[in-house]
Amino acid sequence: MVMLPALKALTVLFVLAVLAAGQAEGRHHQLNCPSFSCGPLGNVSSPFRQASDPPGCGYQSYELVCSDTKATISIDNATYYVSAINYIIHTFWVIDADLDLYNNCPLPRWKRNWRPVEPIRIIRRQWVHSKVVELAPATPYQANFVNCSQEVKDNGMYMPVACLSNSHSFVYVLTSLRSDSMENLEPCCGFLAMTPLDGQETRSTVPLENVSYADVVKFMKYGFSVGFPSKRRGYGNFKECLMDSMPSSPKDWILSILMVDEIFLGCAIVEVPLPIGICLYIIQVASPFFKLFAALCRFVLAPLVVLIFLTYKYWKTRITIDAVEKFLLMQQMISPSRYAYTDIVAVTSHFRNKLGQGGYGSVYEGVLPGDVHVAVKLLEGNSNCNGEDFINEVSTIGRIHHVNVVHLVGFCSEEMRRALVYEYMPAGSLDKYIFSPESEKTFSWDKLNEIALGIARGINYLHQGREMQIIHFDIKPHNILLDSNFVPKVADFGLAKLYPRDESFVPSRALRGTIGYIAPEMISRSFGLISSKSDVYSFGMLLLEMAGGRRNADPNAANSSQSYYPSWVYDRLAEQEVREISPANDMHELEKKLCIVGLWCIQMRSQDRPTMGEVIEMLEGGVDGLQMPSRPFFCDEGHIHIEDSYHLPSEFTEISEEDG
């Protein structure tokens, strides 16, 4: 309801602007189109024209054909006599030129079911179509001829036309004044033709309700009027058009403007430039839709907006509550929770889904409340394990929060039954991806370098990211887990120990690990002291395995030098025999970088190895800035053979975890 007054206000502003423009500018664009005589008609002017008139004079649809006694016009490919033109009410009178040829049973040639239209609407239609216009009757009264496949009975509106009917087709004429006369036809009937019912004299003697066919013929012979637009004289005559069209006082004239009267719009559309006229036409035509839209907004959109607002408020309230609940849940997950053994049984659904088997126990999938998936590691019983030490170690590891370190959610310790609850890593461990055949290579070199960098950052956080350094002692592919996006996380802290960051010496009682990844100083003190660089050595072995896609020791190799992979890599890098390292293609730059960094990490003496921080810098840089390290002791096949790498002292194998 607010939009309609606004449109009317804009219309009033437009009228004021047009009236202020004056008449001089409109006259500047006038064409010289003189009046003419045509048959019995004299002083004929626009919109009528002759074929010999200039293109800018009149409308093509109003072109008259003149003879000495008659003036004719073509309407819908039919010829009509023009008997009179009234420039005051803007109508002209036509009679069917071929009516006498139909004898006593004529059928109208107007084949369109023309709905009753006001003259002003005819003007708008003619203006929109510019020079080519549709001629329409100026009267709302009409007689419609229909053709029915069956005889219509008990309906007084259907007046039979016997001379046009036969045994299979029945023609009727409908002359009701109701506008829906053609919208409620009998199902067996269809539109055939139409003729306007016009003429004051004829209408005074013939009733317009249920007119017989004979009376319709009288109307046809008398003719009917057709509306035409007023002569276009430029928008300087807009005021004159209004004054001529308003048969009322100036007060009613202003009221008509405020009400967007059709006469006002008719003058505006005819007298103003085409774009402005079209805009006013759209405003007038759309005004009923604005009312409908206002009602729609009030009874449909407004309640819908209120409902959406209330739903949004409820959703915001629920979001706040859910945020608090999630925060409390996250706070609970930040520090490891202690679970009862019955909780562990419930979380794992009685240990239904087993994920794997490690050296220290079996791993099962579980689901915590809130649909949080976890991995539950059920530790094997060990009477030598101190329960208090277990709790202290778990609580310390539980406070580690790093994107590349697996998060400890909780633990269980009841007598000899102990379990660790970790976040669930759906992609599993790294070893099943890097030890696949070359033809089934899972990761690109860019992704492998990204994974290696993530592992290095996780280990560096353990060494330098906290008050107490944590030495893992068991870095290997099996203990690197991947999430759904293949982000690596260091896992399995069963062998990890806490030491002050300023303490470089680690007691020898901590000697534990997995064969193939254990640093030399853990075997003999002559290689150096046990420290965080023991993890650097294990990480170097891991890098070489990631680069080569094979384990660092292969008993199935052709000879002992090839069976120890670090020795084979070093020899090939030193000799620049690139194609032999990657048989199918040249060695990729990232592959070469992983190999060089790995060789730096497995230097025999711990003081020759880089720290994890330096390893990160090397992995983040390019291969051109890396130098080849010296040959590791174990890479000299004259000093150690494959048999030596598999036959270690018995006292060492007793404290080593088997690779799961």
C-alpha positions, 0 to 999 in steps of 0.5 A: 500500500505504500508503493502506490502513493509513491508512484502517484507522487512521481507521476505528479512530479513528471506532470509538473516538469512537462508543463514547465517545459513549454510548447516551443520545444515540442513544435520544433520536432513537428512534421509538415503533414497537410490534411487531405480529402478521401472520397466523401471525407474531407480535411483528413489528418493524422493518424490517417494517411495516404500511400503517397504521404511521407513516411513520418505522416500518420500510421501505416495501419490507418492508411486509406485507399481513396476513390471519387466516392469511397474511402476504404481501410484494411482491417485484419486483411478485410476491406471496410468502408470509412463513412465518418471520422470524429476527431473529438472523440477519436473514432471513425465509422466502418462498414464491411465492404463485402457484406452484400456478397453474403446474401441473407446469411452473412458471417462476420469477418472479425475472427478475433475474440476481442475483449471489451476495451476502453478507448484509452487502452486502445491508444496505449496499445497503438502507442506501444506498437508505434507505426504498426498498430492493431485496430480495435472496436471502440465499443464494449458491446459485441456479438460472438458467433460460436460453432458447437458439435452438439445442439445446445438446449435450455440456454437462452443465451445461445441464439441459433443461426439456422442458415449457418448450421447443419446436422453436424455443426450448430452455429449460435450467436451470444450477445450477453453484456456480461464480460464472461460470456465467452469464458463460460462456453458450453464444452462442445462449443468453440469461438467462430467470429465476432462483430461489434454492436454499435450505433445509437439509433440501432441500439435504441430500437434493438435490445442488446440482451439475447439479440437474434441473428436477424438483429445482429445482421442489422448491426453489421449493415449499420457498421461500428466505430473504431478508436484511434489515437489523438493527433501527435503534436509533440509533448508541448501539447500535453497540457492541451491534451489534458484540458481537452480530455477533462470535461470537469473543473480544475479541482477534478483535473488535479484529483484525476492526476493524483488518482493516476486517471487513465485519461491523464496517462493516455495523454501522457503516453501519446504526447511525450517521448516514447521511453517516458510514455512506456514507463507511464504505461507500465506504472498504470498497468502494474498498479493493480499488481501493487495492490495485490503485492501489498495484500500478499506482503500483509497476509503472507510475507509479514507472517513469514518474516515474523516466523523466520525472525522467531526461528532465527532467535531460537536458532541463535539461542540454541547456538549459544547453548551448543557453543557452551556445551562444545566448550565444556566438552573441549575443556574436558578433552584438553586434559585427559579424562580418566575412564573406568574399565566399564566405560572403555568396554562401553565406548568400544562396544565390547571391543567389537572393531579391532583396528590393529595390533601393536607391540604394547597391545591391541587398538580398537575403535570407539565412540564417545558421547557426542559422536566423537570417534576415538582409538582405544589402545588396550595395553597388555598387563605388565607387573613391572610397570608402576601405576603411579608412573603410568598416570604421571606420564599419561597426564604429561603427554595429555597436555601436549596440543600440537597439530602434528602430535596425536591428542590423548583424550583419556586413559584407564588404569584399574589394577592391571587393566590399562588403556589409552584413548586417543583421537581417531585417525581414519587414514591409519598409519603411514607405513601402509602408504609408503611401502606400496609398489612404485606403480601404486604410489599413493602420494606425490613428492609434494605431498610426501615432502609436506608429510615429512615436514609435518612429522618434523614439526611434531618431533621438534615440538616434543623436543623444544616446545615445552618446559620438559623435553619429550624423547619419543624413542620409537619414531617409525612409519607405523607410529605416524598416523594420518587424519582424513586430510593426510595430516601426519601426527606423531603417535604411540608414546609408550616408550617416551620419556620426560627430561629437562631441556637443559639435560643433554644426557639420558640414563642408559636405562632408557634404552628401548626402540625398534630394530632398524630405527635405533640410534647407534649411541643406544647400542654403544656409548662410543657413538655419543650420548643418548639425547633428543638426537636419537629421535633425529636418527630415527626420523632420518631412517623414516625419511629414507624409507619415505623417499625410496618406498622400501624398508631401510634393510631388505634381506631379499636384495641381490647383494648386501650393499643393496640390502642396506638402503642408506648405503645404496642411496649414498653411493648413487647420490655420490656417483650421480647415477640418478636413473638407478635410484628411480628406475622409471624416471629421473630422481625428483628434486624433492626425492633427492632432498628427502634422501640428503636430509635423511643421510644428514640425520643418520650420521653415526655420531650424534653431534654430527646430526642436525637438530629437528629445528635445523631439519625443518629448515632444510625441508622448507628450503630447496635442494640446491642449498643442501650439501652432501653429508659425509658417509655414515659408518654403516654405509661402509659395506666393508665395516658392516653387512646385512647379517650384522644389522639383523644379529644384535646383542641379545641384551638389546633385543630383549628391550626392543619393541617388535614392529607391529 
